[in-house]
């Protein structure tokens, strides 16, 4: 599973928590966290596309493998 998919799954899980929140304040906290996961998923998706575009060229983090 790609990181972007995992992050979106996290966002959905936190959004479900928001739907069951006991107070508006708690709901807002969960929604804020879910939005953070969505933004992270968007960034990860961009990076994943970049990795595909640059296939064959070493990535800086490959040196650690």
N, C-alpha and C positions, 0 to 999 in steps of 0.2 A: 504494500500500500504506500502510495506517495505521501510525503509529509503534508502537502496541501489537503489531501483527503482526510488525513488524521486530524488536522486542525479544524476542518469544517465539521467533522464528527464531534469534536470537543465543543464547538460553538453550538451545535444542535443540542447536545446534552445539557449545557448550561442554560440554553433558552428554555428547555423543559423545566429546569429548576426554577427559572424566573416565573413560569406559568403557575407553579405551585407555591410561590412565595407567600408568606403570611402577611407581609406589609408592603406598602408601596416603596419604602426605602430599600428593603431587601430585594425587591423586584428590580429596582434601578441598578443595584450593585451587580446582580446577575446579568442584566442586559448589557451593562458596560463591559463585563468580562467576556460575554459572548461576542460583542463587537470587536474586542481585542483579538479574539481567536479568528474572526473573519478577516481582519486586516492582516494578520499573520499568514493566513491561508492564501490571501491574494499575493502577498510578497513571495511566499514559497512557490506559488504557481508561476510567477514571473521568472523566478530563478530556475525552476524546472524546465521551462521553455527555453531559457538561455542555455542550459546544459545540453538540450537536444540540438539547438542551433550550432553549438560549438563541438558537437560530437567529434571525437577523434583528437581534439586538442586537449592537453592536460589541464585540469582545473587545479587551482592552488591547494585545495584540500585533499587532492589525490596523493600528494607527496607524503602524507601521513600514513597512507594505507600500506 
